[in-house]
Amino acid sequence: MAASTSFLLRRSALTLGAFNSFNQLNRIRQIQSSFQPPIRQCTRRAISRVSATHDEEASAKAAATEANTGAPTIFDKIISKEILSTIIYEDEKVLAFRDINPQAPVHVLVIPKLRDGLTELGKAEPRHEDILGHLLHASKIVAEKEGIVDGFRVVINSGASACQSVYHLHLHVLGGRQMKWPPG
């Protein structure tokens, strides 16, 4: 239980920027406290996997409640340099930086500098075609810079059921190891 709570707190660090009141933070804590301990017969690895899955799902559901408030996200704070990050690539339209919870040896997030209502891919409109193409091209540039252009994966989580935890469209560029299929 303590391990899953600490994981959620660490994972929630990404989403806390989107929460602008003490009550919203309390909602995250209520979700954390509602987790039941895993069944004892499970292996240690299975327990970790179950806890991580529930934590990510809870974090995504909590973030989704604030998705369309217009409040600054942690990514907005990274763009404005209020929060430090390791920047891999930047141009006038996009910013790419290392993920604080990497899922592969190379795990870089690529985000548009201007959100423009594009909180998730499911909200894309024809007017977003340029930035969507630019994000994919920037992902290729990141892969080149990171030395993984011969094999990398680009992932977009869209919505709570896909475990999107920050509602500012972002692409995950993953590589540096053999990827497996199917993902997720």
C-alpha positions in Angstrom: 0.0 0.0 0.0 2.8 2.5 0.9 4.6 1.6 -2.3 1.6 2.3 -4.5 0.9 5.5 -2.7 4.4 6.8 -3.1 4.3 5.8 -6.8 1.1 7.8 -7.2 2.5 10.8 -5.5 5.6 10.6 -7.7 3.4 10.1 -10.8 1.0 12.8 -9.7 3.9 15.3 -9.7 3.3 15.5 -13.4 -0.3 16.4 -13.0 -0.1 18.6 -9.9 0.5 21.6 -12.2 -3.0 21.2 -13.5 -4.6 21.3 -10.1 -5.1 24.8 -8.8 -6.7 24.4 -5.4 -6.3 22.5 -2.2 -9.6 20.7 -2.7 -8.4 19.2 -6.0 -5.2 17.9 -4.3 -7.4 16.4 -1.6 -9.3 14.5 -4.3 -6.1 12.9 -5.4 -5.4 11.9 -1.8 -8.9 10.4 -1.5 -8.3 8.3 -4.6 -5.0 7.2 -3.2 -6.5 6.1 0.1 -9.2 4.1 -1.6 -6.8 1.5 -3.0 -7.1 -2.0 -1.5 -3.9 -3.9 -0.8 -3.1 -6.5 -3.5 -3.9 -10.2 -2.9 -1.1 -11.8 -0.9 -0.8 -14.9 -3.2 0.5 -12.7 -6.1 4.1 -12.6 -6.9 6.1 -9.5 -6.0 6.3 -8.5 -9.7 2.5 -9.0 -10.2 1.8 -6.9 -7.1 3.9 -4.1 -8.6 2.2 -4.3 -11.9 -1.3 -4.3 -10.3 -0.4 -1.3 -8.1 1.2 0.7 -11.0 -1.9 0.0 -13.2 -4.3 1.2 -10.5 -2.1 4.2 -9.8 -1.9 5.3 -13.4 -5.6 4.8 -13.9 -6.5 6.9 -10.8 -4.0 9.6 -11.8 -5.5 9.7 -15.3 -9.1 9.9 -14.0 -8.1 12.7 -11.6 -6.4 14.7 -14.3 -9.3 14.2 -16.7 -11.6 16.1 -14.2 -9.5 19.2 -14.7 -8.7 18.7 -18.4 -10.8 21.6 -19.8 -10.4 24.2 -17.1 -7.7 26.1 -19.0 -5.5 26.0 -15.9 -1.8 25.9 -16.7 -0.4 22.3 -16.8 3.0 21.3 -15.7 4.0 21.4 -19.4 3.0 25.1 -19.6 5.3 25.7 -16.7 8.1 23.8 -18.4 7.6 25.9 -21.6 7.7 29.1 -19.6 10.8 27.8 -17.7 9.1 28.0 -14.3 10.0 24.3 -14.0 13.4 23.0 -15.1 13.7 20.2 -17.5 16.4 18.6 -19.6 15.6 20.0 -23.1 16.5 17.8 -26.0 15.1 19.9 -28.8 13.3 23.2 -29.2 12.1 25.3 -32.1 9.4 28.0 -32.4 6.5 25.5 -32.3 7.6 22.6 -30.1 9.6 21.6 -27.1 11.1 18.2 -26.4 12.4 17.2 -22.9 13.2 14.1 -20.9 10.4 12.4 -19.1 10.8 12.3 -15.3 9.5 8.8 -15.1 11.2 7.1 -18.1 9.8 3.8 -19.4 12.8 3.1 -21.7 16.5 4.1 -21.8 15.4 7.0 -24.0 12.0 8.6 -23.1 11.5 12.1 -24.4 8.2 14.1 -24.4 7.5 16.3 -27.4 4.9 19.0 -26.9 3.4 22.0 -28.8 4.4 25.3 -27.2 0.9 26.6 -27.8 -1.9 24.3 -26.5 -4.7 26.0 -28.6 -7.4 23.6 -27.3 -5.3 20.6 -28.2 -5.4 19.0 -24.8 -5.5 15.5 -26.3 -5.4 13.9 -29.8 -9.2 13.3 -29.5 -9.7 17.1 -29.6 -7.8 17.6 -32.8 -9.4 19.7 -35.5 -8.5 20.5 -39.1 -6.8 23.7 -37.9 -4.3 21.5 -35.9 -3.0 19.6 -38.9 0.2 21.7 -39.2 1.2 21.3 -35.5 0.4 17.6 -35.5 2.7 17.0 -38.5 5.4 19.2 -36.9 5.2 17.2 -33.7 5.9 14.0 -35.6 8.8 15.5 -37.5 10.2 16.9 -34.2 9.9 13.3 -32.8 12.1 12.1 -35.7 14.7 14.9 -34.9 14.7 13.8 -31.3 15.3 10.2 -32.3 18.3 11.3 -34.4 19.7 13.4 -31.6 19.3 10.5 -29.2 20.9 8.0 -31.6 17.8 5.8 -31.9 16.5 6.7 -35.3 17.0 3.1 -36.5 14.3 1.9 -34.0 12.0 4.0 -31.8 8.3 4.2 -30.9 6.1 7.3 -30.7 3.1 7.0 -28.4 0.2 9.4 -27.8 -2.2 8.7 -24.9 -5.5 10.3 -25.6 -8.0 10.5 -22.7 -8.4 8.9 -19.3 -8.9 5.4 -20.5 -5.6 5.6 -22.3 -4.0 6.8 -19.0 -3.3 10.4 -20.2 -2.2 12.2 -17.1 -1.4 15.7 -18.4 -4.0 17.4 -20.6 -1.6 19.1 -23.0 -1.1 17.0 -26.1 2.3 15.2 -25.9 4.1 12.6 -27.8 6.3 10.0 -26.0 9.5 9.1 -28.0 10.7 5.8 -26.6 13.8 3.8 -27.6 17.2 2.5 -26.6 15.9 -1.1 -26.1 14.0 -3.7 -28.0 10.3 -2.8 -28.1 7.7 -5.5 -27.6 4.4 -6.0 -29.3 1.6 -5.6 -28.5 2.2 -2.6 -26.3 0.0 -1.7 -23.3 
